[in-house]
Amino acid sequence: MSFKPEIPYNELPNLPPKEDFNDVELLKLVNKANNSIYELKGAAHILPNRFVLISPFSIREGVASNGVENINTTVSEVLKADIIYEESELAGAEKEVLNYRNALMKGFQIFNERGFLNSNDFIKIQAILEPSKKGIRNVSDIAIRNSKTKKIIYTPPEGKDILNDKLKNFEDYFNDKEGFEDIDPLIRMAIMHYQFEAIHPFLEGNGRTGRILMVLYLVIVERLDLPTLFISKYILENRDEYYKLLLEVTKEGNWKNWIKYILVGIDRQAKETRNKILEIKQLIIEQKEIGVNKKSNILSSEMVDYLFSNSFYSQKKMAEQLGIHRNTASKYFSELEKIGIVNKFKYKKENIYYNEKFLNLLSY
């Protein structure tokens, strides 16, 4: 059956696609992107504790990924909300981004415990993103429309059995490490992102779940140690082309241009993230030198880890994270403020501190 936008695409072909990806132009882009990822992976190892960057980097990604779905906020507002508000007080775009971070971390945790992700894990990730609309959709008449004309451009498969079968096929391909000799994992990642968006298994959160699975896949295939490469910023900056090329795969089987688009995005964002890590490393060195020059011993390795896990801080959160009394946290902040590492402002009756230089590095 030929593709018709108004009819559920139950004939969506299973993976792998019947396509020859042994293309010189694609392979050049693959090599370039892989080199950039390798350099990013190496850069992460120069940090004293590379794990502390997962949270702030995932918030940067969450802001961009939610922006693709027109859920807009800033990195600064989310980082601040993460410190100021209790979980029950969070709302709006800031809550959506923090859910994104938590969903990514949940997927990373599951992989570390088990070594793979299955369809139930994809559902768990989506449930964190959309707790009120979680799980495989069981409604019909889901149609993707042109944002301007409102004309239907795609209707995903429908029927629980069909969706489960398509998702199981996706899961098998996602975890199949035997085919890497034939198709590079970066090409496979692009293929899988199209397929997940085409299946559209959930009522809400398909795009965000799909983009989380992209970076987790790079960890699964050992291109990265940590989920630190995100391409949502690239997609956000080239959103019209993103949707155009997705649709061209469906309508015309134009895999090559879609994969080129993703490979260019991987290369750009790997380079940008590597540069960002190098800038953060330099800031750590500079701020440690400030402590030495001002004869302060406040910047222990534990303190540095804490200061670079967010750019906003409170006495309560520092006490919890470092396992110290709030009075001790107050003394630490007084010292950090005195030597010029942090500034502060009042929120209600509490002092909120922030590292302006680190915040500027994290902001887009």
C-alpha positions in Angstrom: 0.0 0.0 0.0 1.4 3.4 -0.9 1.7 6.1 1.8 -1.3 8.3 2.2 -1.0 11.1 4.9 -4.6 10.7 6.2 -4.4 6.9 6.6 -2.6 5.3 9.6 0.8 4.1 8.3 0.4 0.5 9.5 2.6 -0.6 6.6 5.6 1.2 8.1 8.5 -1.1 7.1 10.3 -2.9 9.9 14.0 -2.3 10.6 16.5 -2.7 9.0 15.6 -0.6 5.9 16.2 -2.2 2.5 18.8 0.5 1.6 22.5 0.5 0.7 24.3 2.9 3.0 27.7 2.2 1.5 27.9 5.7 0.1 31.1 7.7 -0.2 29.6 11.0 1.0 27.9 9.3 3.9 31.0 7.5 5.0 33.1 10.7 4.9 30.5 12.3 7.2 30.5 9.2 9.5 34.3 9.3 9.8 34.2 13.1 10.6 31.5 12.7 13.2 33.2 9.7 14.8 36.4 11.6 15.1 34.6 14.5 16.8 32.9 12.1 19.2 36.3 10.5 20.0 37.7 13.9 20.8 34.7 14.7 23.0 35.1 11.4 24.9 38.7 12.2 25.5 38.0 15.8 26.7 35.5 14.5 29.3 38.4 12.6 31.0 40.4 15.7 31.7 37.8 16.8 34.3 38.5 15.9 38.0 35.0 14.3 38.2 33.3 14.1 34.8 30.1 12.7 36.3 29.2 16.0 37.8 28.6 17.5 34.4 25.8 15.1 33.5 23.1 17.0 35.3 23.9 20.6 34.1 24.6 19.3 30.5 21.3 17.3 30.5 19.5 20.5 31.6 21.0 22.3 28.6 19.8 19.5 26.4 16.4 19.5 28.0 15.9 23.2 27.3 16.8 22.7 23.6 14.8 19.4 23.2 11.7 20.9 24.8 12.2 24.0 22.6 11.8 21.7 19.6 8.3 21.0 20.9 7.7 24.8 21.6 8.1 24.3 25.4 10.3 27.3 26.0 12.5 28.4 28.9 16.2 29.2 29.6 19.0 27.2 31.1 19.3 29.8 33.9 15.7 29.6 34.9 15.8 25.8 35.1 19.0 25.6 37.1 17.6 28.2 39.5 14.2 26.4 39.8 16.1 23.2 40.6 17.5 24.9 43.7 14.8 27.2 44.8 11.7 25.0 44.5 10.7 21.8 46.1 9.5 19.1 43.6 5.9 19.7 44.5 6.3 23.4 43.7 7.7 23.0 40.2 5.5 23.9 37.3 5.6 24.9 33.6 8.5 24.7 31.3 11.1 24.4 34.1 9.3 21.3 35.4 9.3 19.8 31.9 13.0 20.3 31.5 13.8 18.8 34.9 11.6 15.8 34.0 13.7 15.5 30.9 16.9 15.4 32.9 15.3 12.8 35.3 14.1 10.7 32.3 17.6 10.7 30.8 19.2 9.7 34.1 16.7 6.9 34.6 17.5 5.5 31.2 21.3 5.8 31.9 20.8 4.1 35.3 18.8 1.2 33.8 21.5 0.7 31.2 24.3 0.7 33.8 22.4 -1.9 35.8 21.4 -4.2 33.0 23.5 -3.4 29.9 20.5 -2.8 27.5 17.2 -1.1 27.2 13.9 -2.7 26.2 10.4 -1.4 25.2 9.3 -1.3 28.9 12.3 1.0 29.6 11.3 3.3 26.7 7.9 3.5 28.4 9.4 4.3 31.7 11.4 7.1 30.2 8.3 8.5 28.5 6.3 8.2 31.8 8.7 10.5 33.5 8.3 13.1 30.7 4.6 12.8 30.5 3.3 11.3 33.8 -0.4 12.2 33.0 -0.2 10.7 29.5 2.1 7.8 30.0 2.2 4.5 28.2 1.5 3.2 24.7 -1.4 5.1 23.2 -4.7 3.3 22.7 -6.5 6.1 20.9 -7.0 6.5 17.1 -7.1 9.6 15.0 -3.6 10.7 15.9 -2.4 12.9 13.0 0.6 15.1 12.5 -0.3 18.4 10.9 1.6 21.1 9.1 2.1 23.8 11.8 1.1 26.6 9.4 -1.5 25.1 7.1 -2.9 22.5 9.6 -3.0 20.0 6.8 -2.4 16.4 7.8 1.0 15.4 6.7 1.4 12.0 8.5 -0.8 9.6 10.4 1.2 7.1 12.5 0.4 3.4 12.8 -2.5 2.6 15.1 -3.7 -0.4 17.1 -2.1 -1.7 20.2 -0.8 -4.9 18.7 0.7 -3.1 15.7 2.4 -0.5 17.9 3.8 -3.2 20.2 5.1 -5.2 17.2 6.7 -2.1 15.7 8.2 -1.2 19.1 9.6 -4.7 19.6 11.2 -4.6 16.2 12.7 -1.2 17.1 14.0 -2.7 20.5 15.6 -5.6 18.7 17.5 -3.3 16.3 18.4 -0.9 19.1 20.1 -3.7 21.0 21.5 -5.6 18.0 25.3 -5.3 18.1 25.9 -7.9 15.4 25.3 -5.5 12.5 27.9 -2.9 13.3 30.3 -4.2 10.7 27.7 -3.5 8.0 26.3 -0.2 9.2 28.1 2.2 11.5 26.3 2.9 14.7 25.9 6.6 13.9 24.0 5.7 10.7 22.0 3.2 12.7 21.2 5.9 15.3 19.8 8.1 12.5 17.7 5.2 11.2 16.3 4.4 14.6 15.4 8.0 15.4 13.3 8.2 12.2 11.7 4.9 13.0 10.8 5.9 16.6 9.2 9.1 15.4 7.4 7.2 12.6 6.0 4.7 15.1 4.9 7.5 17.4 4.0 5.1 20.2 2.9 7.6 22.8 0.2 10.2 23.0 2.8 12.8 24.0 6.6 12.9 24.4 7.6 10.9 21.3 10.2 13.5 20.1 11.8 14.0 23.5 11.9 10.2 24.2 13.4 9.6 20.8 16.1 12.2 21.4 16.9 10.7 24.8 17.3 7.3 23.2 19.8 8.8 20.7 22.3 9.8 23.3 21.7 6.6 25.4 22.4 4.6 22.2 25.8 6.3 21.9 26.6 5.1 25.4 25.3 1.6 24.7 27.5 1.2 21.6 30.5 2.6 23.6 31.0 5.7 21.4 30.6 7.6 24.7 31.1 6.8 28.4 28.5 9.2 29.6 25.4 10.8 28.0 27.0 14.1 27.2 26.4 14.5 23.4 23.1 16.0 22.5 21.9 17.3 19.2 18.7 19.0 20.2 20.3 22.4 19.9 21.2 21.6 16.3 17.6 20.3 15.6 16.1 23.4 17.2 18.2 25.7 15.0 17.3 23.6 11.9 13.8 22.5 12.9 12.0 23.0 9.6 14.6 20.8 7.8 14.3 18.2 10.6 10.6 17.7 10.0 10.9 18.0 6.2 13.6 15.3 6.0 11.7 13.0 8.4 8.7 13.2 6.0 10.8 12.7 3.0 12.0 9.3 4.3 8.4 8.3 4.7 7.1 9.6 1.3 10.2 9.1 -0.9 12.5 6.8 0.9 15.1 9.6 1.0 17.3 8.1 3.7 20.5 9.7 2.5 19.6 13.3 3.1 18.1 12.4 6.5 21.2 10.6 7.6 23.5 13.4 6.3 21.4 15.9 8.4 21.9 13.8 11.6 25.6 13.2 11.0 26.3 16.9 10.5 24.4 17.5 13.8 26.4 14.9 15.7 29.7 16.4 14.4 28.7 20.0 15.2 27.4 19.2 18.7 30.3 17.0 19.6 32.7 19.8 18.8 30.7 22.3 20.6 30.4 20.1 23.7 34.1 19.4 23.7 34.9 23.1 23.6 32.4 23.7 26.4 34.1 21.0 28.6 37.5 22.6 27.9 36.1 26.0 29.0 34.7 24.5 32.1 38.0 22.8 32.9 39.8 26.2 32.5 37.2 27.8 34.8 37.9 25.1 37.5 41.6 25.9 37.2 41.0 29.6 37.5 38.7 29.3 40.5 41.1 27.0 42.3 43.9 29.5 41.7 41.7 32.2 43.2 41.4 30.1 46.4 45.2 29.6 46.5 46.0 33.3 45.9 43.6 34.4 48.6 44.9 31.8 50.9 41.6 29.9 51.2 41.3 26.1 51.5 37.6 26.1 50.8 37.9 24.6 47.3 38.4 21.0 48.2 37.6 18.3 45.5 34.2 17.7 47.1 33.5 21.5 47.0 34.5 21.8 43.4 32.3 18.8 42.5 29.4 20.5 44.3 30.0 23.9 42.7 30.0 22.4 39.2 27.0 20.2 39.6 24.8 23.3 39.2 25.4 27.0 39.1 22.8 28.0 41.8 23.1 26.8 45.4 21.4 27.1 48.8 22.5 26.3 52.3 19.9 23.5 52.5 21.0 21.8 49.3 24.7 22.1 50.1 24.1 20.6 53.5 22.2 17.7 52.0 24.7 17.1 49.2 27.9 17.4 51.3 26.5 15.8 54.5 27.2 18.9 56.6 25.2 21.1 59.0 23.5 24.1 57.6 25.6 26.4 59.9 28.7 24.9 58.3 27.2 25.5 54.8 26.6 29.1 55.8 30.2 29.5 56.8 31.3 27.9 53.5 29.2 30.3 51.5 30.5 33.3 53.4 34.0 32.2 52.4 33.1 31.5 48.8 31.5 34.9 48.6 34.4 36.6 50.2 36.9 35.2 47.7 34.6 36.1 44.8 33.5 32.6 43.6 29.8 33.2 44.3 27.3 36.0 44.4 23.9 35.9 46.2 20.3 37.2 46.1 17.4 36.8 48.4 14.5 34.4 47.6 11.8 34.8 50.3 13.9 34.6 53.4 16.7 32.4 52.1 20.0 33.4 50.5 20.5 31.8 47.0 24.0 31.8 45.7 25.2 31.5 42.2 28.5 31.0 40.2 28.0 33.6 37.5 31.0 32.5 35.3 29.8 28.9 35.3 26.2 30.0 34.6 27.4 32.0 31.6 29.2 28.9 30.3 26.1 26.8 30.6 23.7 29.3 29.0 23.1 29.2 25.3 
